[in-house]
């Protein structure tokens, strides 16, 4: 199948051109012989409730164009909407959704696997700076039992999202590159974990204040 990926945040800056852009996407989808998956990330950015005062006229027009093109079942494309705020969707958008799939935060086993994955990606084998230049290797302490270490961290970071876990690994990389000898010590690892946990708690407080 063919596919198209767009984000809700890309719609608002288009202003009056948003309606034309939306029609172009659906026109293209209807010409595909293979079928199309239309994936809209952060969909709540423009598919919000129309009764909201803060919605601009251009955004309202874009929403109406989207509703017009999705009013009937289609055999030519499948629509997938991703959102952290599904309660913000306009009622007509919810009416068009056949299935709701909730992705919970990673469990302990998932956090452990993600820690190992991102540690390998950003610390053990960092991505190339350019295709001909690799970043320097980050020396690691040999006395650390990494399996126990990752298991302990996976317990500590309960409630972390996948994005937060990847940022933790990036923080380890930055901490090592910023040190005098370029070595990532166990103390640095623990320091980054504690910092990320404090940030996570602060974000939770902000979310509670908003609600």
PyMOL commands that set and color helices and strands:
alter all, ss='L'
color gray80, all
select helices_A, chain A and resi 9-12+17-31+43-45+57-69+86-88+91-96+108-124+146-156+162-177+186-210
alter helices_A, ss='H'
color red, helices_A
select strands_A, chain A and resi 2-7+36-41+77-81
alter strands_A, ss='S'
color yellow, strands_A
deselect
rebuild
show_as cartoon
